[in-house]
Structure formats: structure tokens, C-alpha cells
Amino acid sequence: MRSSTIARNYAETLFDLGQGSGDAERYAELIAAVSGAVETTPEVQAVLMSPRVPKAAKARLLSAALDGTPREFVRFLQALVKRGRQRLLPQVAAEYQTLLDLKHNRVRAGVTLARPADESLQRAIQSALSRQLNKEVVAAFHVDPEILGGTVVRVGERIHDGSVRRRMTKLRRHLLSG
């Protein structure tokens, strides 16, 4: 079975747990935080990924480190570790966020501009994208001076390139072919 399918299955299970307890949003924050800690903290990564550390010890460490978090969430992570799937944590976190976005009719977009956008322009772009897509848009803004002007918007696998650079390239091809 592919790792993306396995991660999706784990995310669906965690999502069901979150929905059942009414903590779906909190579980999204928790799984993202745990995933981030594993990815960015070498000590945490060394312990959780090491085959030399017994799974029972890893489960105890998770329980101690996540004291105060919902018991179902900790038990979910312990089950993930028990089955040796802790490497999938970043994928599980991403899949969980996708499920949460579907529930809330949200979509994530990457918006690239030639210059930094102020707050009002960011809100205007998000609003226009929301109207266009009939969904709440959560946009991440990036700056790339090489596009010269305009915008490049990525939503999922779809890319809308309205950059000046693309228009100039298209015009150059047209002039050279004619």
C-alpha cells in the first residue's frame, strides 16, 4: 500500500476521533505541532525514528510529553508508533488539514506577486479568489521579483499564471513564429 494512502487512512481515523469529541480544530493544531516538532527537533526525531528505542518506551515518552492533551489523541499517536508509521506524521498532518478544509468548504492557495502585498491587497485578493471559487480561500503569499508583475495563483494542482513574464514570453513566441 502506498504511503499516501496509509497516511490518508490514519488522517481519516484521527479526523473521526476529532469530530466525535468536538475537537477537530484542536486536533489539527496538535497533529501539526507534533509533526513540526518531529521534523525540526533532532532529539525528538532521533528518539521516535530510532529502531533501538523500544516502541513501549516511545509510547511512554509521547504520553509524558503530551500531558494535558486529549487522551484519544495521545493513544492515536501511540498506535501510529506501535505500527512503525511515525515517519508518516507530516503526511498525516497534511491529509488531516485537507479533511478539515473540506469540512469547512475551504481551499488553500499560493499567491505569488512581484512585490510584497500590503494587508488590504491581500484581503482583496483572498476575497476575489473566494468569490471566484465559491469557497473560503486561505492564501499564502510569496514574492518573486522575476515574474515582473501580475500574479501567479496555485490552487491544488491548478495554476493560473497572470504574470507579466508569461505574457512577454507568449508575445515573443508569437512575434518569432509570425
Backbone torsions as a table, in degrees:
resi	resn	phi	psi	omega
1	MET	NA	139.2	-179.1
2	ARG	-70.4	149.5	-177.3
3	SER	-63.7	-32.3	179.5
4	SER	-66.9	-36.9	177.9
5	THR	-67.5	-42.4	179.2
6	ILE	-64.0	-45.1	178.7
7	ALA	-60.7	-40.8	179.3
8	ARG	-62.6	-41.3	178.9
9	ASN	-62.9	-44.2	177.5
10	TYR	-63.8	-41.8	179.7
11	ALA	-63.0	-40.2	178.6
12	GLU	-63.8	-40.2	178.2
13	THR	-63.5	-46.8	179.0
14	LEU	-63.7	-38.0	178.9
15	PHE	-63.3	-42.1	176.7
16	ASP	-61.6	-40.9	177.0
17	LEU	-63.0	-43.8	179.3
18	GLY	-63.6	-42.7	178.1
19	GLN	-63.4	-43.9	-178.3
20	GLY	-63.1	-34.5	-179.1
21	SER	-93.6	-5.3	-178.9
22	GLY	77.2	15.8	-177.6
23	ASP	-115.8	31.0	-175.6
24	ALA	-57.1	-42.1	179.6
25	GLU	-66.1	-43.4	-179.6
26	ARG	-65.0	-39.1	178.8
27	TYR	-62.9	-35.0	177.3
28	ALA	-62.8	-43.5	178.3
29	GLU	-65.2	-42.0	-177.9
30	LEU	-66.4	-46.2	-178.1
31	ILE	-67.7	-34.0	176.2
32	ALA	-67.2	-40.2	180.0
33	ALA	-67.0	-44.1	179.6
34	VAL	-64.5	-44.6	178.4
35	SER	-60.3	-44.3	178.8
36	GLY	-63.3	-39.6	179.2
37	ALA	-64.7	-40.8	179.8
38	VAL	-66.9	-40.4	-178.1
39	GLU	-72.4	-33.4	-171.6
40	THR	-105.7	-10.5	-178.4
41	THR	-112.5	106.0	-176.8
42	PRO	-56.9	-34.6	-178.9
43	GLU	-66.1	-44.3	179.3
44	VAL	-65.1	-44.4	180.0
45	GLN	-61.1	-43.1	-178.9
46	ALA	-60.3	-42.3	-178.5
47	VAL	-71.3	-49.8	-175.5
48	LEU	-69.4	-30.7	-176.0
49	MET	-92.8	-14.5	-175.7
50	SER	-71.8	129.2	174.9
51	PRO	-74.3	-12.4	179.9
52	ARG	-78.7	-23.0	178.9
53	VAL	-87.5	121.3	-179.1
54	PRO	-59.8	147.2	-178.2
55	LYS	-61.2	-34.6	178.4
56	ALA	-64.7	-38.1	178.4
57	ALA	-67.8	-39.2	177.5
58	LYS	-62.5	-41.5	179.8
59	ALA	-63.4	-42.1	177.9
60	ARG	-64.4	-41.8	178.7
61	LEU	-62.7	-42.4	177.6
62	LEU	-61.2	-44.5	-179.5
63	SER	-61.3	-42.5	-179.9
64	ALA	-70.2	-41.0	-177.2
65	ALA	-70.7	-28.8	-176.5
66	LEU	-106.6	29.7	177.4
67	ASP	-58.9	130.6	-179.7
68	GLY	98.9	-9.2	176.1
69	THR	-91.3	160.1	-179.0
70	PRO	-54.5	136.1	-177.4
71	ARG	-57.8	-40.0	-179.5
72	GLU	-61.8	-36.5	-179.7
73	PHE	-66.3	-45.7	179.4
74	VAL	-62.8	-43.1	179.9
75	ARG	-64.8	-34.8	175.3
76	PHE	-61.2	-48.5	179.6
77	LEU	-62.6	-39.4	178.5
78	GLN	-63.3	-38.8	177.2
79	ALA	-66.4	-38.6	177.6
80	LEU	-60.5	-46.1	179.6
81	VAL	-68.1	-40.6	-179.5
82	LYS	-58.8	-34.3	-179.8
83	ARG	-90.7	4.7	177.2
84	GLY	71.0	28.5	-176.7
85	ARG	-105.7	16.7	-176.3
86	GLN	-63.1	-22.0	177.1
87	ARG	-67.2	-18.0	-179.0
88	LEU	-86.3	-0.2	-176.5
89	LEU	-51.7	-46.5	178.7
90	PRO	-61.8	-39.0	178.7
91	GLN	-69.1	-39.7	178.0
92	VAL	-61.9	-43.9	179.4
93	ALA	-61.6	-42.6	179.1
94	ALA	-66.0	-43.1	179.1
95	GLU	-65.5	-38.6	178.1
96	TYR	-61.5	-44.7	179.7
97	GLN	-62.1	-37.5	177.2
98	THR	-62.7	-43.5	178.5
99	LEU	-63.5	-41.8	179.3
100	LEU	-65.2	-40.6	177.4
101	ASP	-62.7	-41.4	177.1
102	LEU	-60.8	-42.8	-179.9
103	LYS	-60.6	-39.6	-176.4
104	HIS	-95.6	11.4	179.8
105	ASN	54.6	48.1	-179.6
106	ARG	-114.0	155.5	173.6
107	VAL	-139.3	146.3	179.4
108	ARG	-101.8	138.4	-178.5
109	ALA	-132.4	144.7	172.4
110	GLY	-104.2	125.1	-178.9
111	VAL	-117.6	120.8	178.7
112	THR	-108.3	129.0	179.0
113	LEU	-124.2	160.8	179.3
114	ALA	-75.5	-28.3	-179.1
115	ARG	-132.7	157.2	177.7
116	PRO	-59.8	139.1	-179.9
117	ALA	-97.6	138.5	175.5
118	ASP	-75.9	172.5	-175.5
119	GLU	-57.8	-41.5	-177.3
120	SER	-68.6	-37.8	177.5
121	LEU	-67.6	-40.1	177.6
122	GLN	-60.7	-44.2	178.1
123	ARG	-63.0	-41.6	179.9
124	ALA	-63.7	-41.9	178.7
125	ILE	-65.4	-45.2	178.5
126	GLN	-60.8	-41.8	-179.8
127	SER	-64.6	-45.1	179.6
128	ALA	-63.2	-41.8	177.9
129	LEU	-65.3	-39.1	178.9
130	SER	-62.0	-43.9	178.0
131	ARG	-63.9	-42.3	-177.8
132	GLN	-64.7	-40.9	-174.6
133	LEU	-95.2	-7.8	-176.3
134	ASN	56.1	36.6	177.0
135	LYS	-146.2	158.3	172.3
136	GLU	-70.9	128.9	-179.1
137	VAL	-104.9	129.6	172.9
138	VAL	-108.2	107.9	-173.6
139	ALA	-102.4	140.8	171.6
140	ALA	-110.4	122.8	-175.6
141	PHE	-97.6	137.6	179.4
142	HIS	-130.4	155.3	178.1
143	VAL	-116.5	130.3	175.4
144	ASP	-141.3	98.4	-177.0
145	PRO	-60.4	-19.7	-177.8
146	GLU	-69.2	-16.0	178.3
147	ILE	-79.4	-8.6	174.9
148	LEU	71.4	-36.6	-179.9
149	GLY	176.1	177.7	-178.1
150	GLY	76.4	-161.0	-179.3
151	THR	-139.8	154.6	169.7
152	VAL	-123.6	121.9	-177.6
153	VAL	-116.9	129.9	176.9
154	ARG	-119.0	122.9	175.8
155	VAL	-125.8	108.4	-175.9
156	GLY	63.3	-124.4	179.5
157	GLU	-92.7	-8.3	-178.3
158	ARG	-87.1	135.9	178.1
159	ILE	-126.0	127.6	173.3
160	HIS	-110.3	110.7	-176.9
161	ASP	-102.0	99.9	177.5
162	GLY	-107.0	31.4	-176.6
163	SER	-81.8	153.4	176.1
164	VAL	-64.7	-37.2	178.8
165	ARG	-57.9	-44.6	180.0
166	ARG	-65.8	-41.2	179.3
167	ARG	-63.0	-39.8	178.7
168	MET	-67.3	-39.3	177.8
169	THR	-63.8	-42.7	179.3
170	LYS	-63.7	-42.9	178.4
171	LEU	-64.1	-43.1	178.3
172	ARG	-59.3	-45.6	177.9
173	ARG	-61.0	-41.7	-179.6
174	HIS	-63.0	-45.0	-178.5
175	LEU	-67.5	-38.0	-179.5
176	LEU	-74.6	-26.8	-179.2
177	SER	-84.4	-18.1	-173.1
178	GLY	-96.3	NA	NA
